[in-house]
Amino acid sequence: MSSSAFQSRLEEAMEGESAFSFAKKCGITDSLLRSYLAGRSSPGLYKLEAIAKNSNVSLDWLVLGRGPKRPDGGDEGSVWTGQGTVPGYPEITPTMLIEALEAVEEHFEKKGSNLRAGKVRPLVLALCTRAIDQKRAVDKTKQEQADLVDFKNYKDLMDLAS
């Protein structure tokens, strides 16, 4: 997830509400929300879900800028522009990105270490592209979507990022 694009979508989702009020509504501290807005850190899956739910925006839109802004599809102006796609990897879905992000978070939590915010996105994308490349090699097709990837199998790649 592009940090500056995410920051913009987060601000838009807040709809002018104060950081304190919005953070409280989402069950996070205002200092944590401010760190997301400043690009100093990125929320994990559960915090992303809380933010999306409490601001009535879709998770796909919040994370990737893809699809309708509202979960019910009621915002025609927020159709995905294609920004954030990975050239040559149309199979990468929001679900795949979230699963990879969860695996990264779990891996580094078990190691008792943190990954700098600037390294999270490249690592998640590397995990997804590696999974698709391996699936393509087995399936011999470029367009078949990667099914249920166990990103925990890519510990070597995650260890290289730390």
Buried (B, 14 or more C-beta within 10 A) or exposed (E): BBBEBBBEBBEBBBEEBEBEEBBBBBEBEBEBBBBBBEBEBBBBBEBBBBBBBBBBBBBBBBBBBBBBBBBEEEBEEBEBEEEBEEEEBEBBBBEBBBBBBBBBBBBBEEEEEEBEBEEBBEBBBBBBBBBBEBBBEEEEEEEEEBEEBEBBEBEEBBEEBE
